[in-house]
């Protein structure tokens, strides 16, 4: 399975960059999930949680964002946000999000 190259950038600089299996974000129309091979898209983000499932498994990485946009093209995901805060807890299998 192919992977995604992901960059999460805030107004004050790069927050995280790496390879991921999946990215989930709070798009203006609802939650969006991105996997390798996704159609190119540019989406406005509303406040909420961005989640990145890193290659190799483990707990998803989480950040709370206050809006911005997400761009996908050729398995490259760029998330540009106004403000960002690191997640306060790891994801668990019982999360309904």
DSSP file (Angstrom, degrees, kcal/mol; ACC not computed):
  #  RESIDUE AA STRUCTURE BP1 BP2  ACC     N-H-->O    O-->H-N    N-H-->O    O-->H-N    TCO  KAPPA ALPHA  PHI   PSI    X-CA   Y-CA   Z-CA
    1    1 A X              0   0    0      0, 0.0     2,-0.0     0, 0.0     0, 0.0   0.000 360.0 360.0 360.0 136.8    0.0    0.0    0.0
    2    2 A X        -     0   0    0      1,-0.1    34,-0.4    34,-0.1     2,-0.2  -0.303 360.0-136.5 -73.0 160.7    1.3    3.5   -0.9
    3    3 A X        -     0   0    0     32,-0.1     2,-0.4    -2,-0.0    18,-0.2  -0.697   9.0-118.3-115.4 167.9    1.8    6.1    1.8
    4    4 A X  E     -A   20   0A   0     16,-3.1    16,-2.5    -2,-0.2     2,-0.6  -0.851  12.9-139.5-104.8 141.3    1.1    9.8    2.1
    5    5 A X  E     -Ab  19  76A   0     70,-2.6    72,-3.2    -2,-0.4     2,-0.4  -0.916  31.6-165.8 -95.7 123.1    3.6   12.5    2.5
    6    6 A X  E     -Ab  18  77A   0     12,-3.2    12,-2.2    -2,-0.6     2,-0.4  -0.922  19.4-177.3-121.7 135.4    2.1   14.9    5.1
    7    7 A X  E     -Ab  17  78A   0     70,-2.3    72,-3.0    -2,-0.4     2,-0.6  -0.996   6.0-167.7-126.8 125.2    3.0   18.5    6.1
    8    8 A X  E     +Ab  16  79A   0      8,-3.1     7,-3.1    -2,-0.4     8,-1.7  -0.968  17.3 179.9-111.3 118.1    1.1   20.3    8.9
    9    9 A X  E     -Ab  14  80A   0     70,-3.2    72,-2.7    -2,-0.6     5,-0.2  -0.965  12.4-168.4-127.1 133.7    2.0   24.0    8.9
   10   10 A X  E >   -Ab  13  81A   0      3,-2.7     3,-1.9    -2,-0.4    72,-0.2  -0.613  45.4 -94.0-107.8 174.0    0.8   26.8   11.2
   11   11 A X  T 3  S+     0   0    0     71,-0.8     3,-0.1    70,-0.6    72,-0.1   0.768 126.0  49.8 -61.0 -25.1    1.3   30.5   10.7
   12   12 A X  T 3  S-     0   0    0      1,-0.3    -1,-0.3    70,-0.2     2,-0.2   0.324 124.5 -72.5 -99.2   9.1    4.4   30.4   12.9
   13   13 A X  E <  S-A   10   0A   0     -3,-1.9    -3,-2.7     0, 0.0    -1,-0.3  -0.748  73.9 -22.6 134.7-178.2    6.1   27.4   11.1
   14   14 A X  E     -A    9   0A   0     -5,-0.2    -5,-0.2    -2,-0.2     3,-0.1  -0.459  41.7-177.9 -70.3 132.2    6.1   23.7   10.4
   15   15 A X  E     -     0   0A   0     -7,-3.1     2,-0.3     1,-0.4    -6,-0.2   0.837  67.2 -10.1 -96.0 -45.8    4.3   21.6   13.1
   16   16 A X  E     -A    8   0A   0     -8,-1.7    -8,-3.1     2,-0.0    -1,-0.4  -0.984  55.3-177.2-156.7 144.9    4.9   18.1   11.8
   17   17 A X  E     +A    7   0A   0     -2,-0.3     2,-0.3   -10,-0.2   -10,-0.2  -0.987  32.7  98.2-144.3 135.2    6.1   16.5    8.6
   18   18 A X  E     -A    6   0A   0    -12,-2.2   -12,-3.2    -2,-0.3     2,-0.4  -0.989  65.5 -58.5 174.5-169.7    6.3   12.8    7.8
   19   19 A X  E     +A    5   0A   0     -2,-0.3    36,-1.4   -14,-0.2     2,-0.3  -0.822  49.9 177.2-103.1 138.0    4.9    9.7    6.2
   20   20 A X  E     -AC   4  54A   0    -16,-2.5   -16,-3.1    -2,-0.4    34,-0.3  -0.925  36.9-145.4-139.0 160.3    1.4    8.5    7.0
   21   21 A X  E    S+     0   0A   0     32,-3.4    15,-0.5     1,-0.3     2,-0.3   0.760  88.6   5.9 -89.9 -33.6   -1.2    5.9    6.1
   22   22 A X  E     -DC  35  53A   0     31,-1.1    31,-2.8    13,-0.1     2,-0.4  -0.997  55.3-160.0-153.3 148.8   -4.2    8.2    6.7
   23   23 A X  E     -DC  34  52A   0     11,-1.9    11,-3.3    -2,-0.3     2,-0.4  -1.000   9.9-170.8-130.1 133.9   -5.1   11.8    7.5
   24   24 A X  E     +DC  33  51A   0     27,-2.7    27,-2.7    -2,-0.4     2,-0.3  -0.976  12.7 169.1-123.2 140.0   -8.5   12.9    8.9
   25   25 A X  E     -D   32   0A   0      7,-2.3     7,-2.8    -2,-0.4     2,-1.5  -0.983  42.6-104.1-149.9 157.0   -9.6   16.5    9.2
   26   26 A X  E     -D   31   0A   0     -2,-0.3    20,-2.9    20,-0.3     5,-0.2  -0.624  44.4-170.2 -85.1  84.3  -12.6   18.6   10.0
   27   27 A X  E >   -DE  30  45A   0     -2,-1.5     3,-1.2     3,-1.1    18,-0.2  -0.259  36.9-106.4 -69.6 162.1  -13.6   19.9    6.5
   28   28 A X  T 3  S+     0   0    0     16,-2.2    -1,-0.1     1,-0.3    17,-0.1   0.831 122.2  44.3 -59.1 -33.7  -16.2   22.6    6.2
   29   29 A X  T 3  S-     0   0    0      1,-0.3     2,-0.3    15,-0.2    -1,-0.3   0.516 131.1 -70.1 -89.2  -6.0  -18.8   20.0    4.9
   30   30 A X  E <  S-D   27   0A   0     -3,-1.2    -3,-1.1     2,-0.0    -1,-0.3  -0.847  80.6 -23.5 139.8-178.3  -17.9   17.4    7.5
   31   31 A X  E     -D   26   0A   0     -2,-0.3     2,-0.4    -5,-0.2    -5,-0.2  -0.376  57.1-159.4 -65.8 136.6  -15.1   15.0    8.4
   32   32 A X  E     -D   25   0A   0     -7,-2.8    -7,-2.3    -2,-0.1     2,-0.4  -0.964   4.4-160.5-120.5 137.7  -12.8   14.1    5.6
   33   33 A X  E     -D   24   0A   0     -2,-0.4     2,-0.5    -9,-0.2    -9,-0.2  -0.964   6.7-159.6-117.2 133.7  -10.5   11.1    5.5
   34   34 A X  E     +D   23   0A   0    -11,-3.3   -11,-1.9    -2,-0.4     2,-0.3  -0.952  13.8 170.9-118.6 127.1   -7.5   10.9    3.1
   35   35 A X  E >   -D   22   0A   0     -2,-0.5     3,-1.5   -13,-0.2   -13,-0.1  -0.816  49.6 -71.4-121.2 166.3   -5.8    7.7    2.0
   36   36 A X  T 3  S+     0   0    0    -15,-0.5   -32,-0.1   -34,-0.4    -1,-0.1  -0.290 120.9  32.2 -56.4 141.8   -3.1    7.2   -0.7
   37   37 A X  T 3  S+     0   0    0      1,-0.3    -1,-0.2   -34,-0.1     3,-0.1   0.471  83.3 156.6  87.6   3.4   -4.6    7.6   -4.2
   38   38 A X    <   -     0   0    0     -3,-1.5    37,-0.4     1,-0.1    -1,-0.3  -0.294  50.8-101.3 -62.2 144.7   -7.2   10.2   -3.1
   39   39 A X        -     0   0    0      1,-0.1    -1,-0.1    34,-0.1    33,-0.1  -0.367  49.9 -89.6 -60.3 142.2   -8.4   12.5   -5.8
   40   40 A X        +     0   0    0     -3,-0.1     2,-0.3    31,-0.1    33,-0.2  -0.301  60.9 169.2 -55.6 139.3   -6.8   16.0   -5.7
   41   41 A X  E     - F   0  72A   0     31,-1.7    31,-2.6    -3,-0.1     2,-0.4  -0.995  33.1-157.0-153.2 150.0   -8.8   18.3   -3.4
   42   42 A X  E     + F   0  71A   0     -2,-0.3     2,-0.4    29,-0.2    29,-0.2  -0.987  27.7 177.0-128.3 121.5   -8.6   21.7   -1.8
   43   43 A X  E     - F   0  70A   0     27,-2.8    27,-2.7    -2,-0.4     2,-0.3  -0.975  29.6-127.5-132.7 139.2  -10.8   22.0    1.3
   44   44 A X  E     - F   0  69A   0     -2,-0.4   -16,-2.2    25,-0.2     2,-0.4  -0.635  30.1-140.4 -77.2 139.2  -11.5   24.7    3.9
   45   45 A X  E     -EF  27  68A   0     23,-2.9    23,-1.3    -2,-0.3   -18,-0.2  -0.836   8.8-154.8-104.2 141.4  -11.1   23.4    7.5
   46   46 A X        -     0   0    0    -20,-2.9    21,-0.5    -2,-0.4   -20,-0.3  -0.587  46.7 -69.0 -98.4 169.7  -13.4   24.3   10.4
   47   47 A X  S    S+     0   0    0     19,-0.4     2,-0.3    -2,-0.2    19,-0.2  -0.341  89.5  86.7 -58.8 140.4  -12.2   24.2   14.0
   48   48 A X  E    S- G   0  65A   0     17,-2.2    17,-3.3    -3,-0.1     2,-0.5  -0.988  75.5 -38.9 161.3-157.3  -11.7   20.6   15.2
   49   49 A X  E     - G   0  64A   0     -2,-0.3     2,-0.5    15,-0.2    15,-0.2  -0.873  34.3-157.2-110.7 128.3   -9.1   17.8   15.3
   50   50 A X  E     - G   0  63A   0     13,-2.8    13,-2.0    -2,-0.5     2,-0.4  -0.884  17.6-166.5 -96.4 130.5   -6.6   16.7   12.6
   51   51 A X  E     -CG  24  62A   0    -27,-2.7   -27,-2.7    -2,-0.5     2,-0.5  -0.969   8.7-168.2-122.8 135.4   -5.5   13.1   13.0
   52   52 A X  E     -CG  23  61A   0      9,-2.4     9,-3.0    -2,-0.4     2,-0.8  -0.986  11.2-153.6-123.3 124.4   -2.6   11.5   11.3
   53   53 A X  E     -C   22   0A   0    -31,-2.8   -32,-3.4    -2,-0.5   -31,-1.1  -0.856  26.4-141.9 -95.0 105.6   -2.1    7.7   11.4
   54   54 A X  E >   -C   20   0A   0     -2,-0.8     3,-1.4     5,-0.3   -34,-0.3  -0.250  22.6 -95.1 -69.3 155.2    1.7    7.3   11.0
   55   55 A X  T 3  S+     0   0    0    -36,-1.4    -1,-0.1     1,-0.2   -36,-0.1  -0.419 112.2  39.4 -62.2 141.4    3.2    4.5    8.9
   56   56 A X  T 3  S-     0   0    0     -2,-0.1    -1,-0.2    -3,-0.1     2,-0.1   0.404 112.4-106.6  95.5  -2.4    4.1    1.6   11.1
   57   57 A X    <   +     0   0    0     -3,-1.4    -3,-0.2     1,-0.1     2,-0.1  -0.436  64.2 127.3  84.0-156.2    1.0    1.8   13.2
   58   58 A X  S    S-     0   0    0     -2,-0.1     2,-0.1    -5,-0.1    -1,-0.1  -0.348  71.3 -27.4  89.0-176.9    0.8    3.1   16.8
   59   59 A X  S    S-     0   0    0     -2,-0.1    -5,-0.3     1,-0.1    33,-0.1  -0.432  72.2-105.5 -71.6 142.4   -1.4    5.7   18.2
   60   60 A X        -     0   0    0     -7,-0.1    31,-0.5    -2,-0.1     2,-0.4  -0.353  30.9-119.4 -63.2 148.1   -2.7    8.5   15.8
   61   61 A X  E     -G   52   0A   0     -9,-3.0    -9,-2.4    29,-0.1     2,-0.4  -0.738  35.3-161.7 -86.1 140.2   -1.1   11.9   16.2
   62   62 A X  E     +G   51   0A   0     -2,-0.4    25,-2.9   -11,-0.2     2,-0.3  -0.964  17.8 173.9-131.7 141.9   -3.7   14.6   17.0
   63   63 A X  E     -GH  50  86A   0    -13,-2.0   -13,-2.8    -2,-0.4     2,-0.5  -0.994  26.5-134.0-141.3 141.1   -3.8   18.3   16.9
   64   64 A X  E     -GH  49  85A   0     21,-3.0    21,-2.2    -2,-0.3     2,-0.3  -0.845  29.9-169.2 -92.1 129.2   -6.7   20.7   17.6
   65   65 A X  E     -GH  48  84A   0    -17,-3.3   -17,-2.2    -2,-0.5    19,-0.2  -0.860  26.1-147.4-119.5 154.7   -6.9   23.4   14.8
   66   66 A X        -     0   0    0     17,-1.5   -19,-0.4     1,-0.4     2,-0.2   0.100  69.5 -62.3-105.9  21.2   -8.9   26.6   14.6
   67   67 A X  S    S+     0   0    0    -21,-0.5    15,-2.4    16,-0.2    -1,-0.4  -0.462  70.8 129.6 120.1 167.0   -9.4   26.5   10.9
   68   68 A X  E     -FI  45  81A   0    -23,-1.3   -23,-2.9    13,-0.3     2,-0.3  -0.991  51.6 -71.6 150.8-144.1   -7.3   26.6    7.7
   69   69 A X  E     -FI  44  80A   0     11,-2.8    11,-2.6    -2,-0.3     2,-0.4  -0.981  23.2-144.0-148.8 162.3   -7.2   24.5    4.6
   70   70 A X  E     -FI  43  79A   0    -27,-2.7   -27,-2.8    -2,-0.3     2,-0.4  -0.990  13.2-167.4-128.6 133.8   -6.2   21.0    3.4
   71   71 A X  E     -FI  42  78A   0      7,-2.8     7,-2.7    -2,-0.4     2,-0.4  -0.979   2.2-172.3-124.1 135.1   -4.7   20.3    0.0
   72   72 A X  E     +FI  41  77A   0    -31,-2.6   -31,-1.7    -2,-0.4     2,-0.3  -0.996  17.8 148.6-127.3 129.8   -4.2   16.8   -1.5
   73   73 A X  E >  S- I   0  76A   0      3,-2.0     3,-1.2    -2,-0.4   -34,-0.1  -0.866  70.2 -10.2-159.8 125.9   -2.3   16.1   -4.7
   74   74 A X  T 3  S-     0   0    0     -2,-0.3     3,-0.1     1,-0.3   -35,-0.1   0.898 127.3 -52.2  53.4  49.2   -0.3   13.1   -5.8
   75   75 A X  T 3  S+     0   0    0    -37,-0.4   -70,-2.6     1,-0.2     2,-0.5   0.712 112.4 122.2  60.3  23.2   -0.3   11.5   -2.4
   76   76 A X  E <   -bI   5  73A   0     -3,-1.2    -3,-2.0   -72,-0.2     2,-0.5  -0.977  44.0-166.1-115.1 123.7    1.0   14.7   -0.8
   77   77 A X  E     -bI   6  72A   0    -72,-3.2   -70,-2.3    -2,-0.5     2,-0.5  -0.942   4.4-173.8-112.6 124.4   -1.2   16.2    1.9
   78   78 A X  E     -bI   7  71A   0     -7,-2.7    -7,-2.8    -2,-0.5     2,-0.6  -0.979   2.1-170.4-118.7 123.5   -0.6   19.8    3.1
   79   79 A X  E     -bI   8  70A   0    -72,-3.0   -70,-3.2    -2,-0.5     2,-0.5  -0.962   2.6-173.1-114.7 117.8   -2.6   21.1    6.0
   80   80 A X  E     -bI   9  69A   0    -11,-2.6   -11,-2.8    -2,-0.6     2,-0.3  -0.955  12.2-179.0-114.0 122.5   -2.2   24.8    6.6
   81   81 A X  E     -bI  10  68A   0    -72,-2.7   -70,-0.6    -2,-0.5   -13,-0.3  -0.849  35.5-135.6-125.9 157.0   -3.9   26.1    9.8
   82   82 A X  S    S-     0   0    0    -15,-2.4   -71,-0.8     1,-0.3     2,-0.3   0.972  91.8  -4.8 -71.2 -57.1   -4.4   29.4   11.6
   83   83 A X        -     0   0    0    -16,-0.4   -17,-1.5   -73,-0.1     2,-0.3  -0.960  68.5-165.4-137.0 155.7   -3.5   28.0   15.1
   84   84 A X  E     -H   65   0A   0     -2,-0.3     2,-0.4   -19,-0.2   -19,-0.2  -0.997   7.7-170.0-144.7 144.1   -2.7   24.6   16.4
   85   85 A X  E     -H   64   0A   0    -21,-2.2   -21,-3.0    -2,-0.3     3,-0.1  -0.998  33.3-109.7-132.2 138.4   -2.5   22.8   19.8
   86   86 A X  E     -H   63   0A   0     -2,-0.4   -23,-0.3   -23,-0.2   -25,-0.0  -0.300  44.0 -95.2 -63.1 149.1   -1.1   19.3   20.3
   87   87 A X        -     0   0    0    -25,-2.9    -1,-0.1     1,-0.1     3,-0.1  -0.285  25.0-144.3 -62.3 151.5   -3.6   16.6   21.2
   88   88 A X  S    S+     0   0    0      1,-0.2     2,-0.3    -3,-0.1    -1,-0.1   0.588  77.0  20.9 -97.4 -11.8   -4.0   16.0   24.9
   89   89 A X  S    S-     0   0    0      3,-0.0    -1,-0.2     0, 0.0     3,-0.1  -0.994  82.2-102.4-152.6 152.4   -4.5   12.2   24.8
   90   90 A X        -     0   0    0     -2,-0.3     2,-0.1     1,-0.1   -29,-0.1  -0.358  46.1 -98.9 -70.7 156.8   -3.9    9.4   22.4
   91   91 A X        -     0   0    0    -31,-0.5     2,-0.3    -2,-0.0    -1,-0.1  -0.418  39.0-156.7 -70.3 150.9   -6.8    8.0   20.3
   92   92 A X    >   -     0   0    0     -2,-0.1     3,-2.0    -3,-0.1    -3,-0.0  -0.919  29.4-112.3-128.4 159.1   -8.4    4.8   21.6
   93   93 A X  T 3  S+     0   0    0     -2,-0.3    -1,-0.1     1,-0.3    -2,-0.0   0.738 115.4  59.1 -61.2 -22.5  -10.4    2.1   19.9
   94   94 A X  T 3  S+     0   0    0      3,-0.0    -1,-0.3     2,-0.0     2,-0.1   0.485  75.8 119.4 -87.7  -2.4  -13.5    3.3   21.7
   95   95 A X    <   -     0   0    0     -3,-2.0    -4,-0.0     1,-0.1     0, 0.0  -0.398  53.0-155.0 -64.7 137.4  -13.4    6.9   20.4
   96   96 A X              0   0    0      1,-0.2    -1,-0.1    -2,-0.1    -3,-0.0   0.435 360.0 360.0 -90.0  -0.5  -16.5    7.7   18.4
   97   97 A X              0   0    0      0, 0.0    -1,-0.2     0, 0.0    -2,-0.1   0.499 360.0 360.0 -77.1 360.0  -14.7   10.4   16.4
